[in-house]
């Protein structure tokens, strides 16, 4: 039901490599990408929190209209397509895309019987290493066992990568069982949580944080949540790495 047949994208003529220090901003935008003020909000965030990789979940893109992000190229991995719009994850950057891959959950969520999507991209770092960047919107409204199975499927996709990795997004970790599954996933990939400096601004449900930035083989310089008011029902997470 609502299975996407298109994946909108906007790629510039060329891209650059990240510098020795680079930043990631991950945000469940709650379908506000077509809001009149969206580009202004993004540009303001970029000015205040310079961002090399912008990872959006619940992005909404019109099928038959040009959607642009000033200063960024982007690719999408939709999980829903209706008559005029697609919805899913979107990764935007001024850096070069070496490789892109979409990943869809096998399981479907209850109610609307939709799957969730992930977008995996690769980027060349200044030292010649390849950064794998995974933009995740984890499955919700399913059993904890199903959640674990989908993380296992995602692990199989990511396990072959050697080198630096960042996995970020809305993991829907709203109970202890889901958090344990995510920790097991981290242990298997030898990745760690970016500790958020001001977690009070991070989206929570039943006192469990839903959004995370995970990483390995990088030096975390800072990480925090940004209070953006009521533009989305989530606040963005920001992390800078070297």
C-alpha positions in Angstrom: 0.0 0.0 0.0 1.4 3.4 -1.0 4.6 1.8 -2.2 6.9 4.5 -3.8 7.9 4.2 -7.4 10.0 7.3 -7.6 12.9 8.8 -5.5 13.2 12.6 -6.1 16.8 14.0 -6.0 18.7 17.2 -6.7 22.4 16.8 -7.4 24.7 19.7 -8.1 27.4 19.6 -10.8 30.1 18.7 -8.4 30.7 18.2 -4.7 33.6 18.7 -2.4 35.2 16.7 0.4 34.4 17.4 4.1 37.1 19.2 5.9 39.0 17.9 8.9 36.0 18.9 11.0 32.4 18.4 9.8 29.0 18.5 11.3 25.8 16.5 11.0 22.3 17.7 11.8 19.5 15.1 12.1 15.8 16.2 12.3 12.4 14.5 12.1 10.9 17.5 10.2 7.2 16.2 10.6 6.3 16.8 6.9 7.2 20.5 7.1 9.6 20.6 4.1 7.0 22.2 1.9 6.2 24.9 4.5 6.7 28.4 3.2 9.4 29.1 5.9 11.2 25.8 5.6 14.2 27.1 3.6 14.5 30.1 5.9 14.5 27.8 8.9 17.2 25.6 7.4 19.4 28.6 6.4 19.0 30.1 9.9 20.0 26.8 11.4 23.0 26.5 9.1 24.1 30.0 9.9 23.9 29.3 13.7 25.1 25.7 13.5 27.2 25.2 10.3 26.1 21.8 8.8 27.8 19.6 6.3 25.3 16.8 6.3 21.6 17.4 6.8 19.5 14.3 7.5 15.8 14.7 7.5 13.1 12.2 8.5 9.4 12.5 7.5 10.4 14.8 4.6 7.5 15.7 2.2 8.3 16.4 -1.4 5.9 17.3 -4.2 6.0 14.9 -7.2 5.5 17.3 -9.9 7.1 20.5 -8.6 10.8 21.4 -8.2 11.9 21.1 -4.6 15.2 22.8 -3.8 17.4 23.2 -0.8 19.6 26.3 -1.2 23.2 25.4 -1.2 22.6 21.6 -0.9 22.3 18.6 -3.1 20.0 15.9 -1.8 18.8 12.4 -2.3 15.6 10.8 -0.9 14.5 7.3 0.1 10.6 7.5 0.2 8.5 5.1 2.1 5.1 6.5 1.0 3.9 7.8 -2.3 0.4 9.2 -2.8 -1.1 11.1 -5.8 0.9 14.4 -5.4 3.6 13.8 -2.8 6.2 11.4 -1.5 7.3 11.0 2.1 10.5 9.5 3.6 14.1 10.3 4.6 16.2 12.9 2.8 19.9 13.5 3.0 21.3 16.8 1.9 24.9 18.0 1.6 27.3 20.1 -0.4 29.7 17.1 -0.3 30.1 14.7 -3.2 28.0 11.5 -3.1 30.1 8.5 -3.9 27.4 6.0 -3.5 23.7 5.9 -2.5 21.5 3.0 -1.4 18.0 2.8 -0.1 16.8 0.2 2.4 13.1 -0.6 3.2 11.8 -2.5 6.1 10.4 -5.9 5.4 7.7 -5.5 8.1 4.8 -3.1 7.8 3.5 -0.8 10.4 0.0 -1.4 11.7 -2.9 0.9 10.7 -1.6 2.1 7.3 0.4 -1.0 6.5 3.4 1.1 5.4 7.1 0.3 5.6 9.9 2.6 6.8 12.9 3.6 4.8 16.6 4.3 5.3 19.1 6.0 3.1 22.7 5.0 3.0 25.3 7.3 1.4 29.1 7.3 1.1 31.4 10.3 1.1 35.1 10.7 0.7 36.9 12.3 3.7 40.0 14.5 3.5 42.2 11.6 4.6 41.0 9.3 1.8 38.7 7.2 4.1 35.1 6.6 3.1 32.4 7.8 5.5 29.2 5.8 5.5 26.3 7.9 6.5 22.9 6.2 7.3 19.7 8.3 7.6 17.2 6.2 9.6 13.5 6.3 10.4 13.0 3.1 12.3 9.8 1.1 12.2 7.1 2.0 14.7 3.7 0.6 15.8 5.1 -3.0 15.8 6.3 -5.5 18.4 9.7 -5.2 20.0 10.6 -8.5 18.4 9.8 -7.0 14.9 11.9 -3.9 15.8 14.8 -6.2 16.6 14.4 -8.2 13.4 14.5 -5.0 11.3 17.7 -3.8 13.1 19.2 -7.2 12.3 18.3 -6.7 8.6 19.9 -3.2 8.6 23.0 -4.6 10.3 23.5 -7.0 7.4 23.5 -4.1 5.0 26.0 -2.1 7.0 28.3 -4.7 8.4 30.5 -4.9 5.3 31.7 -1.3 5.6 35.2 -0.8 7.0 35.9 2.6 8.5 34.1 5.6 9.8 30.3 5.5 10.1 27.5 7.7 11.3 24.0 6.4 11.8 21.4 9.0 12.7 17.7 9.6 12.8 14.5 8.8 14.5 14.9 5.3 16.0 11.5 5.2 17.8 13.2 3.9 20.9 10.2 4.5 23.2 10.7 1.6 25.6 13.4 -0.4 27.3 13.2 -3.3 24.9 13.7 -1.1 21.9 16.7 0.6 23.6 18.2 -2.8 24.4 17.8 -3.8 20.8 19.5 -0.6 19.6 22.4 -1.1 22.1 22.9 -4.6 20.7 22.9 -3.2 17.2 25.6 -0.7 18.3 27.7 -3.4 19.9 27.6 -5.5 16.7 28.8 -2.6 14.6 31.2 -1.3 17.3 29.5 2.1 17.2 28.6 4.4 20.1 26.0 7.0 21.0 26.9 10.7 20.7 26.1 11.9 24.2 23.8 14.9 23.8 24.9 17.9 25.9 21.4 19.2 26.6 19.1 16.2 26.4 16.1 18.2 27.7 15.5 19.5 24.2 15.7 16.0 22.6 12.3 14.4 21.7 11.2 11.8 24.3 8.3 9.5 24.8 7.7 7.9 28.2 11.1 9.4 29.2 13.0 7.5 26.4 14.9 9.5 23.8 13.7 8.8 20.2 16.4 10.5 18.1 20.0 9.5 18.2 23.3 10.0 16.4 25.6 7.0 16.5 29.2 6.9 15.3 32.5 5.1 15.1 36.1 5.8 14.0 35.6 9.5 14.4 36.3 12.0 17.2 33.2 13.6 18.6 33.8 17.3 19.3 30.3 18.3 20.4 26.7 17.1 20.3 23.5 18.8 21.4 19.8 19.2 20.7 18.6 22.5 19.2 15.3 24.0 20.5 13.4 25.1 17.4 10.1 25.8 19.1 7.0 24.4 17.4 8.1 24.1 13.8 8.2 20.3 14.2 7.2 17.9 17.0 10.9 16.9 17.2 14.0 19.1 17.7 17.1 18.5 15.6 20.2 16.9 17.0 23.6 18.3 16.0 27.0 16.8 16.2 30.5 17.9 15.1 33.2 15.4 14.3 36.9 15.3 13.4 
